[in-house]
């Protein structure tokens, strides 16, 4: 066990920390970073899955409850260490002392970012959780796909959400975690259809089936076939989980107790027991698979990411060189530097008033541009003059002919 933990600390944690640190620096604006995006139709169980993995309650309810992309950064701590939480968005950052306050803090953040109501925002909310009970994993939860706008929502709310989801899952560096309830036809789910359009071979799509307790009798074998990858094939396959339902939340069933109930459910189920034995069922098994998938995905993406960083670095250096050297550190030299710049600016201003050429790098000088435009104008006037002379000549001939006839 000590050897396993050491390997885990040496290989898994550094990979995830590297990407999290790059994302926190804002690098993702210029470079695509490896990530796992959680998508699904409304009420598919996305929040329940994130809740089960993180160990904290997240916003729930009918309609759109996830209104901003939620980056959930989970870090496993050693046994006995205290729970730690932090939420950040835009220029705001706050530590969370009590896990019970997480849901409230996320709702406040969403109201700040997307406005009070049912609107959505593309801006990211980052929630960091460190605990002995969470996996080393970073996920990005996205709003559920709405089919019909409800009161207070814009008519195109469905298109807005799809555009937001598309923004994430189109990137080749993103694994799509598609959440689908067991009691619906998987082939008709919009989330899976969207994932298939950007990933037709299913190479970076993982299916998660939820709500197995709501499966209609007689359809259990179909669910087993889906998880066994025999219906809609995905190279990363499928997992099945049973998270807390609203009844269990009302009864204040803890997440720890819910995990135990989930294990008993699959272990005792006539049809689903085989999925449990094969390692395709329960939240802990899902956490293990997701962590390994993310680390492998990061390792595969690092060479390309390194190339992108080098390309961006070279572009930045070239742009900096165009501006020349910056101000010197010595006060006396800075004064001379300033005088030189003012003198150069004055000379350029004088040259402009005389109509002289100025060096503008790769850009065309204003006078060169004006000469071209005046050349076009002159050619246009010449053509217009020729046409005008032709019209006058014809008109004059017509008049002379009319006078002769008269």
For each residue, the residues with C-beta under 8 A, 3 or more apart:
1: 4 5
2: 5 6
3: 6 7
4: 1 7 8
5: 1 2 8 9
6: 2 3 9 10
7: 3 4 10 11
8: 4 5 11 12 13 136
9: 5 6 12 13
10: 6 7 13 14
11: 7 8 14 15 295
12: 8 9 15 16 136 291 295
13: 8 9 10 16 17 75 136
14: 10 11 17 18
15: 11 12 18 19 294 295 298 299
16: 12 13 19 20 136 137 138 294 295 298
17: 13 14 20 21
18: 14 15 21 22 298
19: 15 16 22 23 33 34 35 138 298
20: 16 17 23 24 73 138
21: 17 18 24 25
22: 18 19 25 27 28 31 33
23: 19 20 26 27 28 33 71
24: 20 21 126
25: 21 22
26: 23 29
27: 22 23 30 31 33
28: 22 23 31 32 33
29: 26
30: 27 312
31: 22 27 28 305 308 309 312
32: 28 171 172 173 174 308
33: 19 22 23 27 28 173 301 305
34: 19 173 174 175 294 297 298 301 305
35: 19 138 140 168 171 173 174 175
36: 137 138 139 140 174 175 177 290 293 294 297
37: 139 140 142 165 168 169 174 175 176 177
38: 46 49 50 139 140 141 142 177 179
39: 46 142 145 165 168 169 176 177 178 179 191 194 195
40: 44 45 46 144 145 178 179 180 189 191
41: 44 144 145 147 180 189 190 191
42: 63 64 144 145 146 147
43: 62 144 181
44: 40 41 144 179 180 181 189 191 210
45: 40 48 49 179 181 210 211 243
46: 38 39 40 49 50 66 141 142 144 179
47: 50 51 58 59 60 65 66 141
48: 45 51 52 60 210 243 244
49: 38 45 46 52 53 179 208 210 241 243 283 286
50: 38 46 47 53 54 58 70 72 139 141
51: 47 48 54 55 56 57 58 243 244 255
52: 48 49 55 241 243 244 255 258 259 283
53: 49 50 72 74 134 135 137 139 283 286 287 290
54: 50 51 58 72 74 127 129 134
55: 51 52 99 129 131 133 134 255
56: 51 85 99 102 103 129
57: 51 60 99 100 102 103 249
58: 47 50 51 54 70 102 103 106 141
59: 47 65 66 103 106 107 110
60: 47 48 57 65 246 249
61: 65
62: 43
63: 42 118 146 150
64: 42 67 118 120 143 144 146 153 157 161
65: 47 59 60 61 144
66: 46 47 59 70 141 142 143 144
67: 64 110 113 114 118 119 120 121 143
68: 89 109 110 113 114 120 121 122 123 124 125 143
69: 122 123 124 125 140 141 142 164 168
70: 50 58 66 106 124 125 127 140 141 142
71: 23 124 125 126 127 138 139 140
72: 50 53 54 127 129 138 139 140 141
73: 20 126 127 128 129 138
74: 53 54 129 130 131 134 135 136 137 138 139
75: 13 128 129 130 131 134 136
76: 130 131 132 134 135 136
77: 81 82 84 130 131 132
78: 81 132
79: 132
80: 132
81: 77 78 130 132
82: 77
83: 99 129 130 131
84: 77 95 128 129 130 131
85: 56 95 96 97 99 102 127 128 129 130
86: 93 94 95 96 127 128
87: 93 94 96 102 105 106 109 125 126 127 128
88: 92 93 94 125 126 128
89: 68 92 109 112 113 123 124 125 126
90: 112 113 123
91:
92: 88 89 109 112
93: 86 87 88
94: 86 87 88 105
95: 84 85 86
96: 85 86 87 99 101 102 105
97: 85 101
98: 101
99: 55 56 57 83 85 96 102
100: 57 103
101: 96 97 98 104 105
102: 56 57 58 85 87 96 99 105 106 127 129
103: 56 57 58 59 100 106 107
104: 101 107 108
105: 87 94 96 101 102 108 109
106: 58 59 70 87 102 103 109 110 125 127
107: 59 103 104 110 111
108: 104 105 111 112
109: 68 87 89 92 105 106 112 113 125
110: 59 67 68 106 107 113 114 121 125
111: 107 108 114 115 116
112: 89 90 92 108 109
113: 67 68 89 90 109 110 121 123 125
114: 67 68 110 111 117 119 120 121
115: 111 119 121
116: 111
117: 114 152
118: 63 64 67 150 152 153 157
119: 67 114 115 153 154
120: 64 67 68 114 143 157 160 161 164
121: 67 68 110 113 114 115
122: 68 69 164 167
123: 68 69 89 90 113
124: 68 69 70 71 89 140
125: 68 69 70 71 87 88 89 106 109 110 113
126: 24 71 73 87 88 89
127: 54 70 71 72 73 85 86 87 102 106
128: 73 75 84 85 86 87 88
129: 54 55 56 72 73 74 75 83 84 85 102 134
130: 74 75 76 77 81 83 84 85 134
131: 55 74 75 76 77 83 84 134
132: 76 77 78 79 80 81
133: 55 256
134: 53 54 55 74 75 76 129 130 131 137
135: 53 74 76 287 288 290 291
136: 8 12 13 16 74 75 76 291
137: 16 36 53 74 134 287 290 291 294
138: 16 19 20 35 36 71 72 73 74 294
139: 36 37 38 50 53 71 72 74 177 290
140: 35 36 37 38 69 70 71 72 124 168
141: 38 46 47 50 58 66 69 70 72
142: 37 38 39 46 66 69 70 161 164 165 168
143: 64 66 67 68 120 146 161 164 165
144: 40 41 42 43 44 46 64 65 66 161
145: 39 40 41 42 158 161 162 165 190 191 194
146: 42 63 64 143 149 150 153 157 158 161
147: 41 42 158 190
148: 158
149: 146 153 154 155 156 157 158
150: 63 118 146 153
151:
152: 117 118
153: 64 118 119 146 149 150 157
154: 119 149 157 160
155: 149
156: 149 159 160
157: 64 118 120 146 149 153 154 160 161
158: 145 146 147 148 149 161 162
159: 156 162 163
160: 120 154 156 157 163 164
161: 64 120 142 143 144 145 146 157 158 164 165
162: 145 158 159 165 166 190 194
163: 159 160 166 167
164: 69 120 122 142 143 160 161 167 168
165: 37 39 142 143 145 161 162 168 169 191 194
166: 162 163 169 170 194 198
167: 122 163 164 170
168: 35 37 39 69 140 142 164 165 171 174
169: 37 39 165 166 174 176 194 195 198 199
170: 166 167 174 198
171: 32 35 168 174
172: 32 204
173: 32 33 34 35 297 301 305
174: 32 34 35 36 37 168 169 170 171 204
175: 34 35 36 37 204 205 206 236 293 294 297
176: 37 39 169 195 198 199 204 205 206
177: 36 37 38 39 139 206 208 290
178: 39 40 189 191 192 195 205 206 207 208
179: 38 39 40 44 45 46 49 191 208 210
180: 40 41 44 184 186 189 191 192 207 208 209 210
181: 43 44 45 184 209 210 211 214
182: 209 210 211 212 214 215 223 240
183: 211 214 215 216
184: 180 181 188 189
185: 188 189
186: 180 189 192 207 226 231 232
187: 192 231 232
188: 184 185
189: 40 41 44 178 180 184 185 186 192 193
190: 41 145 147 162 193 194
191: 39 40 41 44 145 165 178 179 180 194 195
192: 178 180 186 187 189 195 196 205 207 232
193: 189 190 196 197
194: 39 145 162 165 166 169 190 191 197 198
195: 39 169 176 178 191 192 198 199 205
196: 192 193 199 200 202 205
197: 193 194 200
198: 166 169 170 176 194 195
199: 169 176 195 196 202 203 204 205
200: 196 197
201: 235
202: 196 199 205 232 233 234 235 236
203: 199 235 236
204: 172 174 175 176 199 236 297
205: 175 176 178 192 195 196 199 202 234 235 236
206: 175 176 177 178 234 236 237 238 239 289 290 293
207: 178 180 186 192 226 232 234 237 238 239
208: 49 177 178 179 180 238 239 240 241 286
209: 180 181 182 212 223 226 227 238 239 240 241
210: 44 45 48 49 179 180 181 182 240 241 242 243
211: 45 181 182 183 214 215 242 245
212: 182 209 215 223 240 241 242 265 266 269 272
213: 242 245 265
214: 181 182 183 211
215: 182 183 211 212 219 220 223
216: 183 219
217: 220
218:
219: 215 216 222 223
220: 215 217 223 224 270 271 272
221: 224 225 271
222: 219 225 226 231
223: 182 209 212 215 219 220 226 227 240 271 272
224: 220 221 227 228 271 272 274 275
225: 221 222 228 230 231
226: 186 207 209 222 223 229 230 231 232 238
227: 209 223 224 237 238 239 240 275 280 281
228: 224 225 238 280
229: 226 233 234 237 238
230: 225 226 233
231: 186 187 222 225 226
232: 186 187 192 202 207 226
233: 202 229 230
234: 202 205 206 207 229 237 238
235: 201 202 203 205
236: 175 202 203 204 205 206 293
237: 206 207 227 229 234 280
238: 206 207 208 209 226 227 228 229 234 280
239: 206 207 208 209 227 280 281 285 286 289
240: 182 208 209 210 212 223 227 266 272 275 280 281
241: 49 52 208 209 210 212 262 281 282 283 286
242: 210 211 212 213 261 262 265 266 282
243: 45 48 49 51 52 210 258 262 283
244: 48 51 52 248 249 253 255 258
245: 211 213 248 249
246: 60 249 250
247: 250 251
248: 244 245 251 253 258 261
249: 57 60 244 245 246 252 253
250: 246 247
251: 247 248
252: 249
253: 244 248 249 257 258 261
254: 257 258
255: 51 52 55 244 258 259
256: 133 259 260
257: 253 254 260 261
258: 52 243 244 248 253 254 255 261 262
259: 52 255 256 262 263 282 283 284
260: 256 257 263 264
261: 242 248 253 257 258 264 265
262: 241 242 243 258 259 265 266 282 283
263: 259 260 266 267 276 282
264: 260 261 267 268
265: 212 213 242 261 262 268 269 272
266: 212 240 242 262 263 269 272 273 275 276 281 282
267: 263 264 273 276
268: 264 265 273
269: 212 265 266 272 273 276
270: 220 273
271: 220 221 223 224 274
272: 212 220 223 224 240 265 266 269 275 276 281
273: 266 267 268 269 270 276 277
274: 224 271 277 278
275: 224 227 240 266 272 278 280 281
276: 263 266 267 269 272 273 279 280 281 282
277: 273 274
278: 274 275 281
279: 276 285
280: 227 228 237 238 239 240 275 276 285
281: 227 239 240 241 266 272 275 276 278 285
282: 241 242 259 262 263 266 276 285 286
283: 49 52 53 241 243 259 262 286 287
284: 259 287 288
285: 239 279 280 281 282 288 289
286: 49 53 208 239 241 282 283 289 290
287: 53 135 137 283 284 290 291
288: 135 284 285 291 292
289: 206 239 285 286 292 293
290: 36 53 135 137 139 177 206 286 287 293 294
291: 12 135 136 137 287 288 294 295
292: 288 289 295 296
293: 36 175 206 236 289 290 296 297
294: 15 16 34 36 137 138 175 290 291 297 298
295: 11 12 15 16 291 292 298 299
296: 292 293 299 300
297: 34 36 173 175 204 293 294 300 301
298: 15 16 18 19 34 294 295 301 302
299: 15 295 296 302
300: 296 297 303
301: 33 34 173 297 298 304 305
302: 298 299 305 306
303: 300 306 307
304: 301 307 308
305: 31 33 34 173 301 302 308 309
306: 302 303 309 310
307: 303 304 310 311
308: 31 32 304 305 311 312
309: 31 305 306 312 313
310: 306 307 313 314
311: 307 308 314 315
312: 30 31 308 309 315 316
313: 309 310 316 317
314: 310 311 317 318
315: 311 312 318 319
316: 312 313 319 320
317: 313 314 320 321
318: 314 315 321 322
319: 315 316 322 323
320: 316 317 323
321: 317 318 324
322: 318 319 361
323: 319 320 326
324: 321
325:
326: 323
327: 334 337 338
328: 333 334 337
329: 333 334
330: 333 334
331: 334 335
332: 335 336
333: 328 329 330 336 337
334: 327 328 329 330 331 337 338
335: 331 332 338 339
336: 332 333 339 340
337: 327 328 333 334 340 341
338: 327 334 335 341 342
339: 335 336 342 343
340: 336 337 343 344
341: 337 338 344 345
342: 338 339 345 346
343: 339 340 346 347
344: 340 341 347 348
345: 341 342 348 349
346: 342 343 349 350
347: 343 344 350 351
348: 344 345 351 352 358
349: 345 346 352 353
350: 346 347 353 354
351: 347 348 354 356 357 358
352: 348 349 355 356 358
353: 349 350
354: 350 351
355: 352 367
356: 351 352 367
357: 351 365 367 368
358: 348 351 352 365 366 367
359: 365
360: 363 364 365
361: 322
362:
363: 360
364: 360 368 369
365: 357 358 359 360 368 369
366: 358 369 370
367: 355 356 357 358 370 371
368: 357 364 365 371 372
369: 364 365 366 372 373
370: 366 367 373 374
371: 367 368 374 375
372: 368 369 375 376
373: 369 370 376 377
374: 370 371 377 378
375: 371 372 378 379
376: 372 373 379 380
377: 373 374 380 381
378: 374 375 381 382
379: 375 376 382 383
380: 376 377 383 384
381: 377 378 384 385
382: 378 379 385 386
383: 379 380 386 387
384: 380 381 387 388
385: 381 382 388 389
386: 382 383 389 390
387: 383 384 390 391
388: 384 385 391 392
389: 385 386 392 393
390: 386 387 393 394
391: 387 388 394 395
392: 388 389 395 396
393: 389 390 396 397
394: 390 391 397 398
395: 391 392 398 399
396: 392 393 399 400
397: 393 394 400 401
398: 394 395 401 402
399: 395 396 402 403
400: 396 397 403 404
401: 397 398 404 405
402: 398 399 405 406
403: 399 400 406
404: 400 401
405: 401 402
406: 402 403
